[in-house]
Amino acid sequence: MRVVLTNEGFLFSEMTHTDETDLRRAEKLLIHLFSQEDEYTAGEIYDLGNKQGLSVDILKKAKSKLPIEAIHPDPRDHGNGEAP
């Protein structure tokens, strides 16, 4: 999706060809990564995507199209499965 600021406000357009290409590239990257290992941090994914010119938004959009589940660890968990 492309967003353009005009005198009347923001104009939203459909995905551009570049967006679609980036989305496919992001999907391929995620499929490749998760065929190698089961878990990555979001930061690892974003860093690897950034090195390939992929934005966080495109990576998130690609993730939403694939059977990838985000796991949000409990901030109270200190790595031993027990709360403090």
Summary of the structure (lengths in Angstrom):
residues: 84
radius of gyration: 16.8
end to end distance: 44.0
largest distance: 54.9
contacts: 169
relative contact order: 0.13
helix: 48%
strand: 12%
